[in-house]
Amino acid sequence: MLIKKFFKTKQEAEVTFELNVEQAKKVQLVAEFNDWQPMEMRFIKKDKTYRAKVRLPKNKEFHFRYLIDNERWENDHQADAYIPNGFGSDNSIVSTTS
């Protein structure tokens, strides 16, 4: 799930990436905005959800995916769009246009 917060006085948006996955030991956010370097997502016990917050420039689109336990790729089922990648699957898209 994507949760977006837009600021009137800043040219950026705060995007919270959330993934609810059972029996995962580790979930990482992998995206073009972090040069495709895996970023650890924090596990929230109360919600049983992995979460990461990122500030991104407004009015742009970014490709991303989730990497579960260093072996399984997942898309965000509530992404703004999906675009085929060069690996035979799709990337999730997050848009920062308000």
Phi, psi and omega in degrees: 000145177247130176240124185243139176233122181255142181253134180290326187261359182235151178267043178215163177232146174264121181246127175257122177263127180230139177222125176259110182223133181274146173059036174257141177269332183206137175231134180235145174266124181238121188210162178290334179289346174241031178056033177061025176267125182303132179243124182299138174256141182277136178273127178255105185301317184304318182264350187053046186228145171265137187220144173215136176250137182220142173262129184232152177298145179289157173062039177225166173237142181227139174277145176200163173209166175253139177247119184256123178052035177061016183218338185238131179263140177226147170263164174276122184287354176238030179294162179288333179192175177224141180226133178302141175252179182280010184246014177083014178223191180247155169258147171281152178239136170244131179253136179253028174271127182281000000 
